[in-house]
Amino acid sequence: MIDPKRKIPYNYTSADDDQIIDHLFGSETRHTIRSLEAKKGTGRSSRLLYRFMGDLFIIQRNAFLFQELVEHPLLRRKLFAEFVTDLAIIRENARHEEVDKVLAGCRQALEDLRRQIRSVASDQARAQRHLGPVIGKDNIYFDPFNITAHATDATDWRRYSPVAVLRPDEETQVRDLVRSIRELDFAIIPRGAGTGLTGGATPLTPQCVMINTEKLNRIFPVEKKESSDGRPYWSMGVEAGVITQDAKDAAAAQGLIFATDPTSAWACTIGGNLAENAGGKTAVLYGTALDNLLAYRIVMPDGETYSVQREDHPLRKILPEDELTFKIRDAAGELTETIRMTGNDVRKKGLGKDVTNKTLLGLPGIQKEGCDGIITWAEFILYPEFDHKRTCCIEFFGDDMTEAGQVITAICSRFTNGDPALIALEHFDEEYIKAIKYKTKQSVGDRLKAVLLIDMVSNDAASLDRGMATLESILEPYDKTGFTVAEDAAEAKRFWEDRKRLGAIAAHTNAFKLNEDIVLPIDSLADFVRFVDETNLEEKKYNQNRIIQDITDYLSTAVPLSDPQWLKKKVGLIKDAAYKAKKRLDIASREAIERALASKAFYKQTVETLRGYSLLLENVEKIYTATASRLIVIATHMHAGDGNVHVNIPVMSNDREMMERAHMAADKVMAKAVALEGVVSGEHGIGVTKFKYLDREQVEEFTAYREKVDPDGLMNPGKLAEEDILAKVFTPSFNLLDMEARILKHGSLSDLAMKIANCVRCGKCKPQCPVFYPAKNMFFHPRNKNLAIGALIEAMLYIAQRTQSTGFKILKNLEEIADHCTICHRCFIKCPVNIDSGVISVQERTILKSMNFKHTPVATRMTLGYLGTKNGALNKVYRAGLLTAGGMAQRTGSVLAKPFTLMPALNRTRTMQLLRTPVAKTGVWTLRAHLPKAEKNQAILFEPGDDAVSTVFHFPGCGSERMFSKVSAASIFLLLSRGHRVVLPPPYLCCGYPLKVNARKTDFDRIFLENIIILTQIRDMFNDLEFKGCIVSCGTCMESLTDLGAGDIFDAEIKDIAGFLLADGLRPDSDESYLYHAPCHDSLKDKAVEMFSAAGMRVDAVPHCCSEAGTLAISRPDISNAMYDRKADAITEVNGKPPLGHKVLTNCPSCLQGLGRQKGVTPVHLAEELAELTGGKDWLTTFKEMTRNPEVVTF
């Protein structure tokens, strides 16, 4: 059914027609159009007008589409000719003079668009001339990927896109950058990671540039200082772009606590923490960012840098009676202002958090949401870690939240952060429990309603024991409450992992939700919990009533294919049933409403009554499902210790009615918060989503402050200024019609769209991602990529429909996104909604290959040809040509190219990128050279010297068998030395992974099937043996063998060679200290260091990708070289100095190649090192003797 309020096509957003018309032309045009619609004779003209508006709206909001029009004159001329024709047709058929007014606006908008497109090149050149000397041209971005990534924050609300993204390298550049931007007449929006939850960094006006601070990520050494009263304390300076978790880790390495701890610490940055005055779980003890701030620097709209120092910090959280003094100095060190305030100015009396006082008596930057300047550096106080900590989990069972509210209030009343102290007190309710698939720790009831996580700390063990006893005494009266204490730090970490996955709440609504936070007095928490419980019950009752009503309304107008009189009688019966169902619902018990008994019974009776009317039944089922999915649910989680309640309302953004209902629910929540003497935000800020709830007096005070410090409106224009701003922003929503759904099915695009649909833009993927590296301008973590993929699909849908083209040429932009991925799957491990960007990247490459858009260099094609053949003669030819001659040529070229590396233009060419680092030598022999010849249907059986303790199947894989053959030799040597019988497959089997990730689907499918057949036949041939393991020396082989079911075939676990042997009792004797590199595809599953330590080996882990990433280094050397630099820095940092001859252990043959490019280190596979440690320097000679007479077995 077509929504009468959504006639504008190509509108894949939450905006309805009125909002779009207001956005494009203003309310006067909207009123004119509405008056014309009431008149006759506007049918076709109306559709053409709406289509034109759809054209303008999507071109304006979609950076990829806009860029396509800039770069392709033929497409531009074709579309603009059609636009002009459409407007001419409307004019020709016009019967009302008001049409001319509308058309005048349309023609002006079209001319503005034409002028904008024509001037793009000159405008960008002008910007580069002004800004390039300040930050460098490489740090100025106009491309659609970066523009799209900066159009919104974690809310997904948006209005305009920025015209450019600017990334300064140095703090000192920001001042000159602000001055230059002012000269260009652009406005500025400061931005860190984009994890904001109120739209604070969303552009609300056109002609804004985004200053992204992610490259300002230096962490300065910890300093020990002394307060004015002689107390020692520690502090640490950080630049604005430092990721909060990195700051926390740096402090923890010194045994100290960085107290600013927002839930998004994995991605958010220090500048954003201060601009929002972020809190987090430890705020109950330490307060918010402001509480722990010693000093900071900020560039204000006048282009000057100011330093702000807090005087006489008490080395603790701000208390209501505290007096705070801040000294503000200019760049010359001259005092310009002194600001004094009390704790009650910072937070409303009686509340643990409060960020609604935007002005803070004129203190610049802090909780201003980027509306008055750009914070560039800050110094924070650090606290000593406590000697003792206990983590416990309280689970509340029952039908309501009464006990939970009472217990939280009692705990907060008893523990007032003396000794012991509560460093965290975190709650989440039943909706989150269901969303994250929480596993119950205790079972004292049938229905788990809420979970409370607590960290209790003390420097005295006895005091902590007393605290735990007090906690148990509080819980004693509550028989529906379970209590579990974590046994160790590892279990405590698992407890808190659940808390970090709460973003999953929005998965069922395609990743959109109204995400609010409020703060309440502690003694009103129980009241608010009851309010939410009752509101959710009311919403369930409302939704069930709507189900009954919607089905009845449909049947009242439904026309059957036959027997209309008979149907009329049945509908009468159904209406009677509906009346009775509603009456039952009016007096229904809580349990009946929770179980939806009335609506389910009515639906069942309707289905029975309409048996035989298949079409009607199908539509009734659709109505039932659709209406049930519109249920509004308020989910809450709390930083309970300071009364900070987070309220989430998942909503389908394309469902206008559901959105309206959700906003009504949010309004109720805010009203209740104010009624309970609370405030409408404690850490999220105000931004777009909460401005209408802000006290008018606070708004006026903040407006006056902005006019004083930024009279020209340079910073974040429109923010915290428009009361009805929520009616002007929109969020993407693929509300697809049948035609568009069919278009997306072409080339598996619908599947791709579904895979990214649930992304909640939380940024948890960012720290894990090898292609997020600000120093080298790589920002391709999945959050940014998912936003870009959505925009590309939207642009493709528009072009396909508007031009009747099936070429999908705009999808060429997908290649850059797909190439920036090592397929490591590390993002998947952390993603709260289980998006695997590795799988998505492979799918993108496959789509590109099917459309002939994928570029595969000759070297990559030759490598894949080598790995894809099992022919012995071809293998020798490939090896001699690729590895021996090709490797030698590349190494020689690398040496010869060194003098030219100082020429920037030449240095960026693909040839120079390929020659930048010399490839590692792969060795002069292969495994098969030392083994008897085996045909493709023959396996090799190795027996140990004595009776075998077990049998294992060893899959060498390409890297270990053909390139670095010592790895496979070492693996076999170790297995035989430990008494294991070894079964080896036929020569030159490839797991297929390199083919898969390079979109060689046909070749991969062939190899995959062949491997299944070969492994199954080997298992059948050795049916009399019981296999203890399927052993690999490579993570990609482990992944591929898992996918093809090798573990099931051999009825044995697939294991890494080192992991298998260490678990088997191998204890190498070594006094050497090693570095360790964990591969992207880690066959030891991040357990390596733990295993080594247990085995008595001294190992320091070196983070980050080795840079080889399979064939990435030869396919995209530009990406690989950036990762190489990051790895080099990491090796130096871990080692404390440039490395000299250190061994770097790893468990991946491809990583031997990547690490082999590094200077000063010797990469060694774990199997090789274990072979040398257990078999001595001559282990290879022993291996040759042990494998002299194996049995070749035909299968």
C-alpha positions, 0 to 999 in steps of 0.5 A: 500500500502506498503511503499518501504522505510518501509520494516522492520517489527515490526517498529511502529515508524517514522523511515524509513529503512535507519534510522534503518539500520544506527542506528543498523549498520552504513551507510556503511552497509546501502550502501551495502544493497542498492547495493545488492537490485539492484541485482537480487535474493535477495527476500526471503533473503532480507525479512529475513534480514529486519525481523532480523533488525526489531527484533533487533530494537524493542528489543533494544528500547522496555524495556518491551520486553527486560525484557521479554527476560531477565526473560524468558529463553525459549522465549529467546532461541526460538527467538535466535534460529530463529535469527540464523536460519534466518541468516544461510538461508541468508548465504546459499542463498547468491550469492554476497560476499557483503552479508558476510559483512552484515551478519558479522555485524548482527552476531556481533549485535546478539552476543552483544545482547546475551551478554547484556542480559546475563550480565543484572543481574550482571551489575545491581547488580554491580550498586546497590553495588556502588550506593545503599550506596549513595541513597539506593537500593529502589531509583535505578530503572531498571524496564521497567515502569520507563525506558520507562517513561524516554526514552523521554520527551514531544516531544516523540522523542527518540533514546536510553533508559536509563539503569537505573533511579536514584532518590536521596532523599537528595540534598547532595546525588547528589555529591556522586552519580555523583562520583559513576556513573563516576566509573561505566563508565556510562554517566549522564542525569539530568531530572526533570519532562520530560516536555521539548519540544526539547528533552533535556532529551532524551538519545542520546547514550547508557549506560546513567543513568537518575538522576531524581530530583523529590524527591528533592522537599523541599520548604524552608520558605520565608525570608525577606532581604535587598538589598545593597542599603537598599530596602527590598525584599523577597526570597525563596529557593527551591530544584531542584525537586520542581514542579513550581506550588507548588513554585508559590502556596507557594509564593502566600500563603505569598501574593508574586509572584514567577515569573518563570511561564512556561505554564507547571508549573503544572508539570515542576520542578525548575531544568529544569526551570533553565537548560532551562532558562524558561519563561512563561506568566509573563516574559513580566514583570519579565523576565525568570528564570535567571532574578529572580535568586539570588543563586543556587547550582550545582554539576559539572562533577568533582563531586564537589558542587559549589554555585553561587551567583548573586551580587547586584540583582536590584530586577527587570527584566534584562535590556540590559544595566545591568551589572551582576556579579556572584560569584562561590564558592566551597564546602569549600566556597572559591571563584573559579571564578567571571563571569561578563556579560551584559544584551545584553549577556543574550538576543540579543539586542531588544528581550524580550527572548533568550536562544540561547547563551548556554555558557553565558560566562561560567555561569554553569548550566543556559540554559545549558540543563543538559550538564554541571551539575545538579542543586540541589537548587536555591533561587529566588526573590519574588515580592509583589502581586499587589493590583489591576488586570484586566483580559480582552479578545480581539477577532479578527474576519475577514479573515486574521491576519492583525488586530491582528498583528497591535493591538499586536504591538500597545499594546506593544508600548503603555504599556512599563511596567510602571504603570499600567503594563502588567503582561501577554499578551498571544495570540493564533490563529484560529487553537487553537481556533478550537482545544480547541473548544473555546467559543466566548465571543463577536460576531463582525464577522463571523470568529474568527481568534485569541484571546488575553488574557491580565492581567493588574496590578497596585497598584493604582486603578485609574492608572489601570482605565487609563490603561484600557481606553488606551487599549480601545482607541487602539482598537477603530479603529478596528471594527472587534475586540471584547473586554471583561473584566472579572467581577471577579477572577473566570471569569478571571480564566476561561479565562486563562483555555482556554490558558492551553488547547492548547495541544489539537492541536495535538489530530487529529494527534495522539498527535505528533507535531513539537513544536517550539518557536522563539523570534522576535522584537515586531515591526516585530510581524505583519510581522510574523503573515502575513507570517504564514497566507500566508504560511498556505494559500500556504499549503492549495493550495498545499494540494488541488493540491495534492488531484487532482493529487493523484486521477488522478495518481491512476486512470491512473493505476487502473484496473476495474473489468469490462469495461476497455475501458469504464473506459479509456474514463471516466478517460480521462474526469477526467484528463480533469477535473483535468487540469481545476481544477488546473488552477482554483486553480492557480488563486483562491481567498483566500476564494476559497482556504480556502473553497477548492472549486476547489478540492471539485468540482473535487472530486464531479465530479470524483464521478459522473463520476465513478458512478457504479465502486464501488471499484474504488470509495471506493479507490478514497474516501480513497485517498481523505481523506488520502491526505486531512489529510496530510494538513500542518497547522502552529498554533501559540500562543504567549507570545506576550509581549516579542515577544516569538512565539510558532509554532506548526505543528501537523503531523502524525509521521507514514507519511514520506511524511507529516513529510518531508513537516512539517520539511520544514515548520519548516525550513521556520519558523526558516529562517523567524525568523532569517530574522526578526532579531529574534532568534530560541528559547526563552524558549524551549531550543535547544535540539534535535529539533533545533540544526541545526538552532543554530548559528555555532559560538555559537555552537563552543563556547559551545563545547569549554566550555563543553570540559573545564568543562566536558572533559570526556563527562559525562553529557548528551553526544551527546546533542547539538553536532550532527547537523543531530541529527533529522535524528537519532531520532524517535517517536513511531507510530502505523502504523498498518498493517491489521494483527496487527489491527486484533491482537489488536482487540482481548481482546479490545486492539485496543480500549485501544490503541486508548484511550491513542493514543492522550496523549501529555505527558504534565503532567497536570495529575501529580498534580491531581494524587493520585498515584504520590507521590515521597516521597514513590516512586510512579510515576504512573501518567497517562503520565507515564502509557500511555507511558508504555501501548504503549510500552506493546502493541508494545511488545505484537504485536511483540511476537504474530507475532514472536512466533505465540503465542496468550497467550499475557503473557507479558500483565501481566505487565499491572496489576501493571499499572492498580492497581495504580489508584483510578479511581478518574477521576481527570486527565480527568478534566485537560487533554487537549485531554480528556483522562480519565485514570480512564476509561482506568484503569477499561478497563485494569483490565477487559482485565486482568480478561478476560485473567486470569492475574488479581489477586484478593485477598480473602478479596477483593473477599469476600467483593465483594460477600457481596456487590453483594448480596441482600439476607438478611440472607447472608448480616447478615452472611457477616457482622458478618464475614467480618465487625465484626469478620474480622475487630476485627481480623485485629485491634488486628493483627495491635496491635500485629504486631507493634513490628515487624514493625522495621524489613524491610524485614518482613515489606514489606510482604503483611500480614504486609502491611495489618496490618499496620493501624487498620481499622475503626469500622463500627458500631453495627447496620444497617439501615434496623434494624430500618425499616420495612421489605421490599422485593426486589419489595418493596419501603419504603415511609417516610412522613414528620410530616407536608405537604411535600414540595417536594418528593425525591428519596434517594439511600443509597448505600452499604457504607451508608446502610450496613457499616456506617449506621448512614450516611443513617439514618442522610440523611433520618433524615435531609430530613424529618426534612426539610419537604421532602417526602422520597422514599427509594428503596428495601434493599441492593441495590448496585450501582455496582461501586466496582464490575465494578472497580474490573473487575467483568463485568458480576456481574456489568452488572447484577446489573446495569440492575437490578437497571435500572428495579427497579428504573424505576418501582419505578418511575412508581409506584409513577407517581403521584409525582414530584421528586425534587432530586435523593439524594446520600451520596456517590460519586461512587453512584452518578457516577453509578446512572448518568451512568444508567440514574437515573436523567432521570428516576426520571426527577430530578438532582442527588445530594449529600445530603449535597449539596442538603440541603445547597442549600435548605436553611439549615444553621447549627449553629456551632462555631467549626473549621473543617478539610474537606477531598474531596473524590476522587469521590467527589459528591460535585464536589470540591464545598464543602468549598465554600458551607460551607463558604456560610453556615457560617462554618469554614473549612480547606481543607486537600488535597490528597486521604484518602488511602482507595479508595474502595477495594484498601486498601485490594487489594493493601495495599502497594499502600494504605499505601503510600497514607496513609502517604501522607494524614497523612502529609497533615493533620499535615501540614494543622493543623499546628501540629499533630492533636488532636481530630479534626473532619474531615468532608467528603462526602464518606463512604469509606473515613470514613474507610480510614480517620478512620485509621488516628491517632488523627482525628475523621472522620464524614460524612457531613450528620451526622454532619449536623444532629447533628448540626440541631437535637442535640446529640439525633438526632438518637432517633428522627430519630427512632421516625420519621421512626416508621410507614413508608409505604411499597409500592409494585411496 
